Each structure stands twice: as C-alpha cells, then as structure tokens.
C-alpha cells in the first residue's frame, strides 16, 4: 500500500528520470552498513528449501533481475539487497552507445506493461569492465548479457560477441548472447541457424563458462524450438525465453517510437514459447523463464514447466521492492501446500 501511494508520484516522472532516482534510492539504502543490513534482511527470504546449485554456484532463490536495469554494472550489490537470488548486467556492447533517440521508454499503466526502445545504451565494454572489477568478488551469481554494436554489420557481428566473451568471462557466472532485442536494427535477423552454429562453436573455444541464448517471443513455436536445440547442440549451456515482444495489438495505445513490450501483456506468449522449448529441452540444458512474471503462481507454473530460474523486471516497477520477498514467500507456501520439500522437487514436475 505504501508503494502504491509512492508510485503515483513516481509515475508522474519521465521513466528514465524515475529509473535514475530509483538507482540513487538503492544507493542510499545501501550507504551505511546498518541501513544495508536492515534493508536487505527485510527484502530477503532465507530458506534452504530454495537453494540450488547451478553452473557450480549456489542460487539462494530462483528469482533474478533481468538485463536492462543495471546496464553498466554499477548496481550489483544494491540489487542483491532487494532479495534477488541472482542478477544480470547489460546488455553490454564493445563500444559505448547512446542508444535510440528519446522518447524511448513508456509505461502503459493500465496494462502493467513497459514499452522500451532503449537500443543497448551503455558505457561500453572498457568502462563497464572497470565498474565490474571494483565490485568483485561478487556475493551472489551474476550473469553478463552481451550484444553487438548498432554500427557493427551482420558479417562482423560474431567478432563483437567473441570480443565481449573474452573480456568478461572470468567475472560472469554465465554469459548471455542477446540477438533477440527488437531495439537494434536487424539484430533479430541473427536468429538463424548459420549464425547460431558458428557463434556458439567459436564461443566455446574462448571459454569454459556457461553461455546461454536469449530468444524472442515473436517467432513460431517450431522455430523457437529448432533454434534452441541447435544452440544447445553447438555448445549453449542454456536458453532464456523470452525477450520483449513487438506485438502491439496487445496494448490499446502503442507509442510511435516502437520497441519491445514487457510486463503483463507478454505473459501468455512468453510462456507458450518457453513451454514449447521446455518440452524439447528440459533435462538436457538449463532453462530460464522471463516475461510477464508478477506473482508466486507465475513462478510456480514456470518452475514446474521446467525452468530452473525465472527473471522479473517490469513487475518490480509496478509492485515495488516487496516483489521479490512476496514471490519467494508465495513460492514456499505453494510448495508446502503441494507437499514439496525443496525447490528441486518442483522443477520440471509437469514434464515428468
């Protein structure tokens, strides 16, 4: 109720201004050891029933923050204090990018949906590497999401990804190949068999760290499954489904700047894609589900469908900092209701 009242004021601000203020609020809450401890303890659900070992690291709960919030690797510790079990940095490109012209971010409040055409705005790999080095060693799992520069041609795109893998692999719990954002021209064209085969084959020569592929929701189920299978066959350690959608029929008043939609309107399509992939790949690779997750029931459904982990983003904007605590507590209640004693028991339960 407190956040609902504060949200009215926040939503009067331009979204990027609100994001900037949110970052500074988190820094303030983590400014002193006392504040940081109290804030983190309030948000964090500590329960061994939620612990898993994935990619040789302990995930203390399955709720992660999706890429896009901490674009430049400056908020790693602050994000943990919100109760997340893991986070993702990025998307990072080799060279700095300003992203697309403003306006490029809009809240569809009634639909609890964000329209985002940011365009991989980030400080570039060299500066972000400096930021990350200051934050190490990490105290929880951190994924690093990488993409190509807008000015890099399709023919040279693999070089961008390999460059970033070499630069960041020693810091990452896992790396994410982002070729599914709708906000970089022609990026989704790289979701093809030739590119995926070549990229993962070469990437695995560069690192032994897990590399995951993030796919778009705006493709047929058959194509999503076939590209995911191909990635795994060529060395991918997992699939993240899905990125944002460009199906503007899902909202009443789409903004003219385009971009992708996240939040509630993505929920159904994201889960359809995820479930199709999970039916084929559960038990063969690590699966992460993202898109429209905003309740314990959503988390429970996707874990049972085969996800080892889930990610949220838009729901954090609409529900506030209590979201992660509520999701984890709700998940524990659902597990207890159905007689599950640990999280491993529910993952993929509907696939068995």
N, C-alpha and C positions, 0 to 999 in steps of 0.2 A: 504494500500500500504506500509506503514511503517513496519507493522508486516511481510508482505510477504518478505521484504528485510532482516529483522532481522531473520526470520525463516530459511533462507538459512544457516546462521551461527549456529543457534541453532541445526539444523538437522545434522550438522557435528559432533555434540557431541553424545556420547553414551546416550541412552534415560534416564537412571536413573541419570546420571550426569546432564542432562538438567532439569530433574524434580527437583533436589536439587537446581540448580541455580534459577529455577522458584520460588521455595518457598522463597529463600532469596531475590529475587526481590520484592515479595509481602511484605515481612517484611520491606524492605527498603521503599517502597511506603507508608507503614503504620507507619513509625518510628516516625514522628512528627505529632502533631495534624493538622498542616496546610497541609502537604502533604496528610495525610489521608483524610481530608475533600475534597480537590480538586480532588483527585483520585477517591474517592467514588462518588462524585457528577457527575463527568464525565461519570462514568460507569452506574450509577443507573437511571432507569426510574421511577419517582414517579408519579403515576396516580391512583386515586381512582377506576377507571374502572377495574383495575387489581387485586384489593383486594378481598380476600376470607377468610372466617373463616372455618378452617378445624382442627379437633382434638382440638377444643377450643382455637386455636391460629390463629393470623392473618398472612396470607401469602400475602405479598405485591406485589408479582408477581408469576406466576406459574412455573418459570424456576429454577430448582435446580441443584446442582452439585452432580453427582453420587458418590457412595462409591468408594474408591481406591486412591483418590488424597490425602486426609487428613487421612492417616491410623492411626495416633497416637493422633489425637485431639489437634494438636498444631497450626492449621491454621484457626480456626473458625472465628475470627474477620477479618482476611485478606481475606478470601473467600467472606465474605459479601461485602467487598469493591469493588469486581468485579461486583456487581449489582445483585447477586443471591437473589432469594426470600426465599431460604432455602438451607440447605446442609446436607450431610451425612458423619459421621465419620466411619472409619473402612475399611475393616472388622476386628473386634477385636476378639481375641481368649483368653481363660482363661490364658494360659501360653505364654510367649514370643516365637516367631517363627522367624527364619531367612528367611523362605520361600524357594523356589526352587533354585537350583544352577544357576549361571549366565552362559551364557546369558539367559534372560527370558523375555525380552521386545524388541519389534522391530516395526519400523514404515514402513508400506507399503505406501509410499508417493503417488504413482500414484493412488492407490485405496482409499486414505484418510482413512486408516484403521490401527488400532493398534493390534498387536499380543502380548498377555500378558499371561505369565505363572508364575506370581509372587508367588502364593502359600500362601496367607494370611500372608505375612511378616508384623509383628507388634511387639510392645514392650511388649505386654501382658496386661492383664486387670488391674493389680495393678498400673503400671506406667501410663497407659492411664487415669485411674481414677484420678490420681494426676494432670495430664495435664488438664483434663476437669474441675476439681474443681477450678483451677486457672483462668479459662475463664468464670466462671459463675458470675452473671446471663447472659444468652445469650440474644442478642438483636434481634434475629430472630429465626424461627423454625429450630431445629437440630434433625435429625434422627440418630440413632446409630445402625449400622449394625454389627451383631454378627454371629460368626461361630465356629465350633468345631476345636480343635487342630488336626493336622495331625496324631499324635500318639494316639488319642482317638479312641477306637473301635466303631463300629456302635452300639453295645449293650449299650455303655456308653455315646453315643452322646447327649442324652437328658439332662444328667447331666451338660454337658458343657453349653448348651443353658440356662438352668434354672439358673445356677450359674451366668451367664452374665446378665440375666434379673434382678435378684435380685440386682446386683451390680450397674447397670446403669439406671434402670427405673426412678429414681427420676430426672435424668438430661435430659432425652430424651423427645422430643415432640412425637416421636414414635420410636419403635424398629423394626428392620428388621431381619427376620430369613433367613439367607443365607445358603441354601442347594443346590444351583444351580450353584456355581462356578465349572468350569471344572478343576481347578488347584490344588485341594486337592483330592488325590486318593479315589475313592468310595463315594465321598460326594454326587454326584447326585443320588446314589442308595437310599438315604434317601427321595427322592421324590416319596414316596409310601403312600398308604392310612393309613396303620397301624402307621407309624412313624408320619405323619402329624396329625392324630387324637389324638394320645397320647400327642404329644408335645404341641399342642395348648390348649388342655384340661388342662394340668398341668400348662402351662404358664399363663393362665387366672386366675389361683388360686394364682399366685405370684404377679400380678399387675393389676391395672385397666387402665394402659397406653395402647394406641393402639399398637398392634403388627401386622406387615404385613409380608406376604410371598413373597419372590422374586423367580420367576420361570425361568427356562431355555427355550431358543428358540428351542432346538433340541429335541422336542417331538411332537407327533401328536396333532392336534388341539383338538381332543376328550379328550386326556389325560390331556392336559393343562387345559381344562375347568373343567373336573371332579375333578382334584386335587385342583383347585382354589375354586370350590364350596365346597368341603369337608373342606378345611381350614376355610372358612367363617362360615360354619355350626358349626365348633368346636371352634369358637371364634376369628378368624382372623379379624382384622379391615380393611384390605385392601390387594390388590395384586399389586405387582410391576412386570411388564412384559416389558423387559426381561433382563436376564444376557447375557453374551457373547456366541457366537456360536463356535462350533468345526467343522463346515462345511468348510473345507479348499479348497473345489472346488471353493469357491467364490473369491480366490486370485490366482495370477499367480505363485508366488514363496513362498509358505509357509515355515517358518523356522522349523528346525527339532526338536526344543525343545517343540513343541506342544502348549498347552494353548488355550485361547479363543480369538476370533476376535471381536473387537468393531469398531464402525465407520460406514462409508457409506455402507459397504457390509452387515451389519446387518440390515439395514433399512427395507427392504421388509419383511424378515422373522419375525423380531420383531413385525412389525405392524400386520402381519397376526395372530400371537399368541394373541397380545393384543386385536384385534378386535373380535376374537372368544370369548375371556373371557368377553369382554365388552358386547357383545350381550346377554350373560347369566347373568352377574352380575351388569351391570350398574343400578344404583338406589338402589342397595342392599348393596353396600360397596364402599369404596374409592379406586379408581384405579389410578395408576401412570404408565405412559408410558416412556420407555427408550430404546434406541437402534437406532443409526444412525441419530438422530435428529440434523440437522445442518442449518435449515432455518426457517423463520417465517411460511412458508407454512406447514412445518412438524409439528410445534407446533399447528397450527390452525387445521390441519387434526386430530391430536390425541385428542385435546380437544373436537372437535365435535364428535369424535368417542366414547367419554365417560371418558377420562382422566380428573381428576381434576388438576393434576400436571404432569409435564414432567421433565426429567433429561437429562443432557448432560455431556460429558466428553471428548471423542476423538475430537469432533468439536472444543473444546477450544484449543487443541494442534495445530490443523491445521488452525484455524481462528484467534486465539489470544484473548486478553482481551476485544475487542469491541464486541465479540459474543453476550453477554447477552443483552447489550444495543440494538444491532441490532435486536435480536429476539423479545424483548419486544416492541420496536417501530414498527417493522413489524407486530406484532400481533395486535397492536392498529389500524394500517392502514387497516388491513383486516377486523377487527370488524366494523370500520367506513364504509368501502365500502359496507358491507352487512347489515348495519343498526342495529348492536348490540350495546347496550349502556353500558353493563357491562359483565364481564367475565362469570358470572353465566348463561347468556343467551346462550352462545355457548357450554357450557359443556354438552355433550350428545345430542346435537341438532340432529345429524344423527341417534340417537337411538329412537327419539320420533316420 
